[in-house]
Amino acid sequence: MERIKKNLELKPLFLERIKLLLPDENDLEGYLKILKVEPVRSIRCNKLKISPEKLKENLEKKGWKISQPFKEYPEVMIVENNLSPGELGRSLEHLLGYYYVQELASMLPIICLAPGDKETILDLCASPGSKTTQIAAELENRGLIIANEPQMDRLRILASNLERCGVTNTIITRKDGRSICKDLKEANIEFDKILVDAPCSGEGTLRSSPKTYLMWNIKTIQNLPKIQERLFSEAFETLKVGGELVYSTCTHAPEENEGVVNDMLEKFGERIKIEKVNIPLKKVRPGLTEWQGKKYSKEVKNCARIYPHDNNTEGFFISKFRRVK
């Protein structure tokens, strides 16, 4: 991997913060060790075009060794044997949209959201489309998805992936996330479920993205919560009473995770209820109730912290809410 070749090192302040998050020496050692291990090759079967059983059969005929880590979610697959560089993306099955190359932890927010039949769903930060296509597969192309992406170059990637995967129940919008939510509210459009997979500092992607080592900056972590809270807040206003919202990031930073969750609980008060995150991992850590002297609501424990060394995945944070009034 590029990162190993360059022998990139964690920035001192980042390492200091991780030590606070993982104070146990063995825990910290496990985390630092797995950063140098190449991530597993995970794919998600696109059930709109092929069944998991048939895809597994086809891939094994090619000599691929396929495992399915979650019995209740057979579409989640891991390619166990070594492949040539780029083979996952060049295969005929991928080009035909039979599977989506997607990191294991990235699949979990939609498993948590649990899209249901004929629901109306908002994917506020949709590109490149991994989670949008996952939602569409769960809906079996029924219901309606609004997939929003403000940047044209990323929107093209989103549109391409939706087309490749045979998604037909999705409207793509190009607008700032806060603005599109205000427009939807003014039009009296409400959603059964909403995904806010927010832009973040990406601390959980160190295994697969060497540039994260170089781009990490504490100022980014200090500034992003303002954007994340606005996205969450405006999206929540378009949620039906009884509807559910999943807020997720691929970072470990409490300011972007528990801090945002705590502020939203305070802002919406009796209108919002945080729910326990249920995902099929062996080890899921609860949300923090305190960080650098700031205390959060005890309800924040219902969130899920996913560290790379706990389940051999990337790092992620997932939280789930219901609008009750």
Beta strands, then each sheet from edge to edge (+ up, - down):
strand 1: 41-45
strand 2: 66-67
strand 3: 76-79
strand 4: 99-101
strand 5: 120-123
strand 6: 144-148
strand 7: 170-173
strand 8: 191-197
strand 9: 239-249
strand 10: 272-275
strand 11: 285-286
strand 12: 290-291
strand 13: 294-295
strand 14: 304-306
strand 15: 316-323
sheet 1: 2+ 3- 1+ 4-
sheet 2: 7+ 6+ 5+ 8+ 9+ 15- 10+
sheet 3: 7+ 6+ 5+ 8+ 9+ 15- 14+ 11-
sheet 4: 12+ 13-
end
